[in-house]
C-alpha cells in the first residue's frame, strides 16, 4: 500500500510525497445478520510530552470494512454489493438485469463477462462449502455410530462394515472411549 508508492510517488527518504491510502475490505458474511460498514483510521495519542502533529503527517491510511448481511437495507451500495456478491442463487443474466433495471448500470461486454465469471466462482465456492459440510457431517456421523457400536461391544470388522471407517480409525476411537484399557 504505502510501500508500493516508494520510487513511484516519492524517492529515497523524501516521505513528503506519500499519499493517503484507503483500503476497502469486502466481507461476504457479517458477524451479525445485518450489513455493517466500519471505518478504522489512525489517530494521534500523546503518551509522553506535549506535541501535536498535524494529521497530514500521520493520517496516511484508512481501512473500510464492509460486511454484507443477509437482508436488504436502505443503503443502495450495500444492496448493489449483495446482488453482485451474495445472491449466489441468481444467474449472471438475472444479476445483469437487476443492475440495469434497479441501478441504471449498462454493462459492457467485458463487465458482463466478469460478472459471469464471478457468478461461476461463487457457485464453485458454494458447491465446495456444501461438499465440505457433507464430508464433515458424514465423518461425524460415522464416528458417532462407531462409538455407539464400541460401547455395545461390537467387533472392529462389524464396525468397519457398518461405518466404512478403517480399523486404524476404529482403534483410535476405542482408545478415546477407554484410555485405561490401551
HUPEMO-V338790 format. One record per residue. SS is DSSP state (helix for helix, strand for strand, loop for the rest). PSI is psi in degrees with one decimal (NA if undefined). NEAR is the number of other ideal C-beta (glycine too) atoms within 8 Angstrom. Layout:
ss;psi;near
SS;PSI;NEAR
SS;PSI;NEAR
//
This chain:
ss;psi;near
loop;-86.5;7
loop;-40.5;8
helix;-25.7;5
helix;-15.5;6
helix;-22.0;11
strand;135.7;8
loop;-6.9;4
loop;-51.2;6
loop;-21.2;7
strand;155.4;12
loop;154.6;6
loop;-129.2;4
loop;23.1;3
loop;78.0;7
helix;-1.0;6
helix;-14.6;5
helix;-0.5;9
loop;135.3;10
loop;149.8;7
loop;141.3;8
strand;133.9;9
strand;127.1;8
strand;131.2;9
strand;124.6;7
strand;122.7;8
strand;114.9;8
strand;124.4;9
loop;-21.6;6
loop;132.3;6
loop;148.2;12
loop;-15.5;5
loop;-176.9;7
loop;-17.1;6
loop;157.1;8
loop;146.2;13
strand;141.4;11
strand;119.9;9
strand;143.0;7
strand;136.0;8
strand;127.5;7
strand;158.1;8
loop;135.4;7
loop;155.8;5
loop;140.7;7
loop;116.8;4
loop;116.2;8
loop;-28.6;3
loop;126.6;3
loop;175.7;4
loop;104.0;4
loop;132.7;5
loop;117.2;6
loop;147.5;7
loop;139.6;5
helix;-30.7;7
helix;-21.5;5
helix;-19.7;6
helix;-21.3;8
loop;76.2;11
loop;2.1;9
strand;136.9;12
strand;134.7;12
strand;131.7;11
strand;124.2;12
strand;122.1;11
strand;115.7;13
strand;122.1;13
loop;119.9;14
loop;-177.2;12
loop;-24.6;5
loop;154.2;7
loop;153.1;4
loop;179.0;9
loop;-8.9;2
loop;114.1;7
helix;-35.8;6
helix;-46.2;6
helix;-44.7;13
helix;-39.3;10
helix;-46.8;10
helix;-36.8;12
helix;-42.2;12
helix;-47.3;13
helix;-45.3;11
helix;-30.4;11
helix;-31.2;10
loop;74.4;9
loop;-17.3;8
loop;-12.8;3
loop;143.1;9
loop;167.0;6
helix;-37.9;11
helix;-41.4;6
helix;-43.0;8
helix;-41.2;14
helix;-42.3;11
helix;-43.5;8
helix;-43.8;11
helix;-39.8;13
helix;-48.4;11
helix;-40.1;6
helix;-22.8;7
helix;6.5;9
loop;40.4;5
loop;114.4;6
loop;116.7;5
loop;133.9;10
loop;167.7;6
helix;-41.8;6
helix;-46.1;6
helix;-37.9;8
helix;-41.2;11
helix;-40.2;8
helix;-37.9;8
helix;-43.0;13
helix;-42.6;9
helix;-43.3;8
helix;-38.7;11
helix;-42.3;13
helix;-38.5;9
helix;-46.6;8
helix;-33.1;10
helix;-41.8;9
helix;-40.3;8
helix;-43.0;8
helix;-42.2;9
helix;-40.8;8
helix;-44.3;8
helix;-39.7;8
helix;-46.7;8
helix;-38.9;8
helix;-42.6;8
helix;-40.5;8
helix;-45.5;8
helix;-44.8;8
helix;-43.8;8
helix;-42.6;8
helix;-44.7;8
helix;-48.7;8
helix;-42.3;8
helix;-42.7;8
helix;-42.5;11
helix;-39.0;12
helix;-41.5;8
helix;-43.5;10
helix;-43.0;15
helix;-42.8;11
helix;-39.7;8
helix;-37.2;12
helix;-44.7;13
helix;-28.5;7
loop;2.8;6
loop;20.8;4
loop;153.6;7
loop;157.0;5
helix;-42.2;8
helix;-42.1;7
helix;-41.2;9
helix;-42.3;14
helix;-42.4;12
helix;-41.3;7
helix;-43.1;9
helix;-14.4;12
loop;23.3;6
loop;155.8;11
loop;160.0;6
helix;-37.8;8
helix;-43.1;6
helix;-40.3;10
helix;-42.1;15
helix;-39.5;9
helix;-39.5;8
helix;-38.0;13
helix;-40.6;11
helix;-39.0;9
helix;-39.9;7
helix;-40.7;8
loop;73.6;7
helix;-28.6;6
helix;-19.8;4
helix;-15.2;5
loop;NA;6
//
